[in-house]
Amino acid sequence: MSTSTLASRFLSTSRHTTYYLESGPADGPLMMLLHGWPELGLIWRAQMEAFAAQGWHCVAPDMRGYGGSSSPTAINAYTIENIVADMTELHDHLGGMPAIWVGHDWGSVVAGELVAHETHRSRGVVLISVPYFPYTNALPTLVPLVDRAIYPTDQYPDGQWDYYRYYNTHFASAVADLDADKAASLASIYRRGDPANIGRVASNAEVTRKGGRFGKAHRAPATLPDTALWPETDFAALVRIFEEHGFRAPCAWYLNDDANIEYARRAPNGGRLSLPVLFVNGDYDQMNTIKGNQLGDPMRGVCADLTVTNISGGHWLPVECKTELVEAISTWLQGKKFR
């Protein structure tokens, strides 16, 4: 697939530099696509090409700490408030017209918080894999929602979020393990969802007891990338970026729970969202599926116009279910008469 359809851009301000990809007509309605961990704007290639062909002006930034964007050293530089400020600067630069905001993983968290605090910037929001929480994606929010039928409290106090806790208790070693073989780490992370794993204990629930994501080896096992997910050239670009910058900045996003909760509590109307919201659930997402558990309840309680669509895939829906994700978003856009 040619890279020529995605134009590379930079926006530099006194506080931050954002690298972003752009496609589609500049005068088309704006769609902002925000990636998560450990991704790049490039993860949206299939969606950008599809929606650009439909007449949308698509913009996918590398988020703070990733790719061509600024990567500050300070851990507290990676609060959601700072990242929302990056996105509002970019949005202003692009003209500031209300946009459709699309987020995956941590990008979903940013998109949800942005539209909660800056409602005038949005026509609607698409949240993929990670649902919206009015008090944000943080351990104090997530742990009370753990399915205790799968994760008994005495054995798995943090449930599937044990890996998140491990970042907060063993940050340097967690990053060192990922950095030991960056290509193998990325290849091992990007795997397709397996329906057989639903209802079973996730490996991310056992990081602390194993002494790290990869156990005693402290490095990812040799793993070939799944080229059905990332196109080969795009995965090579992903690896090059992580070889250059490492995992520290992307993982720092996990270390700001207190500040993120405080920011979320400042949202107007208790973080309620009145604009149209689409949540795209991966049925085989062992960590984040909202089927058969409480994880989606806070979102259902505060979204006045919520649509939930289920896709037969795992966590990495932008690359795992490229066409299905485009279809799900397109159906919602048409139903809400955004086009």
Protein Blocks (a to p, Z undefined) as FASTA:
>chain_A
ZZklpccdddddfkbccddddedjfkbccddddddddddfklmmmmmmmmmmnopacddd
ddehiajbccdfblklmgfklmmmmmmmmmmmnnopacddddehjlmmmmmmmmmmmmml
pgbdcdehiacdfkopafklmmmmpcfklmgfklmmnlmmlmmmmmmmmmmlmmmmmmmm
mmlmmmmmmccddfklgopacfklmmmmnopaklmnopacdddddfklmgfklmmmmmmm
mmmnommlmmmmmmmmmmmmmmmmmpghhlpafbdcdddddfklmklocghiaklmmmmm
mmmbdcdddddddfklmlmmmmlmmmmmmmmmmmnopZZ
